[in-house]
Amino acid sequence: METFVNKDGKTVNRTRCEIYTRVMGYYRPVTQFNRGKKSEFYSRTYFDESRNASKDAGIVTREA
């Protein structure tokens, strides 16, 4: 646990949140990645189905 002093001057205890991602069929914590893999993980873009799906026919469209 890490201890911080917030802007009100109160001491706050916090626990680091572990981020897991799926790699090759299993989940692995990002903290165990090497420098290159971490960089690749943080530069990923995520697919937003609601933004890309056509409402009338269910056709996936590509936005320019």
C-alpha positions in Angstrom: 0.0 0.0 0.0 1.1 3.5 -0.7 0.4 6.5 1.4 -0.4 9.9 0.0 -1.4 13.3 1.4 -4.4 14.7 -0.5 -5.1 18.4 -1.2 -7.1 18.7 2.1 -4.0 17.6 4.1 -5.4 14.2 4.9 -3.3 11.0 4.7 -4.8 8.5 2.3 -3.8 4.8 1.8 -4.0 3.5 -1.7 -3.4 0.1 -3.3 -2.0 -0.1 -6.8 -4.6 -1.4 -9.4 -3.3 -4.3 -11.5 -4.2 -4.2 -15.2 -4.6 -7.5 -17.0 -4.9 -8.2 -20.7 -5.5 -11.3 -22.7 -2.4 -12.5 -24.5 -2.3 -15.7 -26.6 -5.4 -17.1 -24.9 -4.6 -16.4 -21.3 -4.7 -13.3 -19.0 -1.5 -11.7 -17.9 -0.7 -8.6 -15.8 0.7 -5.7 -17.8 3.4 -5.1 -15.2 5.1 -8.3 -16.3 5.5 -7.1 -19.9 8.8 -5.9 -21.2 9.3 -2.3 -22.3 8.3 -2.9 -26.0 5.2 -4.9 -25.1 4.0 -2.2 -22.6 4.4 0.4 -25.3 2.4 -1.6 -27.7 -0.3 -2.2 -25.1 -0.7 1.5 -24.3 -0.8 2.5 -28.0 -3.7 0.1 -28.9 -6.9 1.4 -30.3 -10.2 -0.3 -29.4 -13.1 -1.1 -31.7 -16.3 0.7 -30.9 -19.2 -1.4 -32.4 -21.9 1.3 -31.8 -19.9 3.8 -33.8 -19.2 1.5 -36.7 -22.4 -0.5 -37.2 -25.1 0.5 -39.6 -28.4 0.7 -37.8 -30.7 -0.4 -40.7 -29.0 -3.5 -42.1 -26.4 -4.5 -39.6 -23.6 -3.7 -42.1 -20.2 -2.7 -40.7 -19.1 0.5 -42.4 -15.7 2.1 -42.6 -15.4 5.8 -41.6 -12.9 8.0 -43.4 
